[in-house]
């Protein structure tokens, strides 16, 4: 039976093939060598092809040496050590243990770290750093104290007390909040220093919430309390390795300045000018400081203000007539129960006013920042930088922050009341003769199908027209929440006033005080004004914009009781009913044309200036506006000094002859000028022009 089963299985296994005849078998045997040879050849060819393809694949996928870990890892160590040489100061070693404990506490890490004596490491680090060439250090470039030493050799010494006023974002801001959400930040810098970088990277949402101001009050939001850092160190450096005022302080110290006759006046630049006084008493305290310097030193004070600080000082000059909002009636600081100033306070207390890279007539990048959260610095980043920026700090988030910071709105372009300052659709005072497009159109849209048309824009939608600065101001405000509009209405004015009687009345309206076109300079005929700024660095002046689809904007949802009204029932603009569904707009970064005039780079039309502020804003008031009695009734002498931008390529911050908007604070020319005025030889300073500002300013329609 088992034999039968085996046979059956054998038959079934071979059932699929029919038995072949003997002749067929012999034919197969005769042809078998031939077929085997062809088959072997095919297999060999396939094997060689596979081998060749594998080699090609390996060559394509093989990373170059500089992209391999064995190269990148040592490079990372080398870069880290170099950054340590540049950024870590010897004194920082003593703080490592405390900072590590703080970091562990923040992330709930329970680990006991023994105390380690790092004094020997500190000593060796100091010795090692001393052997590094100064020009390789971001914080030093070999020129430390040189200007002061040269002035000292002339026999010059401290004469007038001096007050330094920083610009926007220059002052460090620290947290004083004790609420549980922000307690970990207490007395930590949330703006400035490496702690800010850490918070933005690892605690971004809380950092943004802490830095934003309340949209209705313009003051601290619930639970958060941020104040300006105090002392000279508040704005000497933004962070270790990046100086701001420290070069000027160093040189002043050489000619006998110290904390008895040198005062740095930091402020919370996020606040509107009124809230600076209302919350922090900033102007009253500064007034008291200057009066104290006069009593102790017996001399008037020199004020040096940088960038937005020059706008802050316009308000300061009006302190002797500050009204109080605590009652319905105006109360003046000059009254006995307030500051006790009087109409001649500036004349009696201020020797000279130095405006450094002043934002007198506004800044184009402020308009772009409020509209779309962008500026030249963000759209001209490389793709990797753009990705990182958008990943950690998107345009919408930047836009929300800018709109909550009422202080930055003081740099809004002075546009209302006509196109006399910044130009119209066919002309601008600073246009080049062969311009193919005028800067008078602050925001323009290319006459082609917009890139955004592929993103869902309904065909037939009316394209936005090109806009002057005046038009753009209205257009931007129409796309902001009513809380922002109300903030603008109650704090600022951006027109031009030519009637001298109205200009006198404007001295009682705090909204006008940040606009030099709507107020007169104080009655101080013996005071001297020095306008100092750089020229020769391409500066954003106007923009090409692109459109996107209508999108829901959370920040447009109206806050309760935030309708755009004031006691006079007036408003700049009335928000549209569909304000929360706004058409997105952004700088057209895909458009670059280096051959046209003006040059267009990533959607930004370039003009003349110091890299941040355009030439018109820097100098037009100095060479023309304040030469007219209607804005300068006391005839205050105004001297304009321009420095050419001539940076040294291999020095990170440009060296002695840079005139960049911020780096000018370390330039030899500016330091010499400040020290001359402070030591009593300001009469040596004369007008110096390297640009065509006189020509441009004459084209402005002042009258």
Secondary structure, DSSP 8 states (H G I E B T S, - for coil): -HHHHHHHHHHHHTTTS----HHHHHHHHHHHHHHHHHHHHHHHHHHHHHHHHHHHHHHHH---GGGSHHHHHHHHHHHHHHHHHHH--GGGGGGHHHHHHHHHHHTT----------HHHHHHHHHHHHTS-GGG-SS--S-TTHHHHHHHHTT----SEEEEE--TTTS-EEE---STTTGGGBT-EEESSHHHHHHHHHSHHHHHHHHSB-TTTSSB-TT--EEE--SGGGTTEEETTEESSHHHHHHHHHTT--TTTEEE----TTS-HHHHHHHH-HHHHHHHHHHHHHHHHSS-EEEEEETHHHHHHHHHTTGGG---SSSSS---TTSTTTT---TTHHHHHEEEEEEES--TT--HHHHHHHHHS--HHHHTS-HHHHHHHHHHS-HHHHHHHHHH-GGGGGGS---TT-STTT-BTTB-TT--TT-SS-TTEEEE--SS--GGGGGT--TT------EEHHHHHHHHHHTS-HHHHHHHHHH--------HHHHHHGGG-GGGTT-TTTS---S-TT-EEEEEEEE-B-EEEEEEEEEEEEEE-GGGS--TT--S--TT---S----TTTTEEEEEEE-TT--BSSSSS-EETTEEEESBBSSSBHHHHHHHHHTGGGSTTT-TT--EEEEEEEE----TTSTT--TT---TTGGGG-HHHHHHHHHHHTT-GGG---B--SSHHHHHHHS---
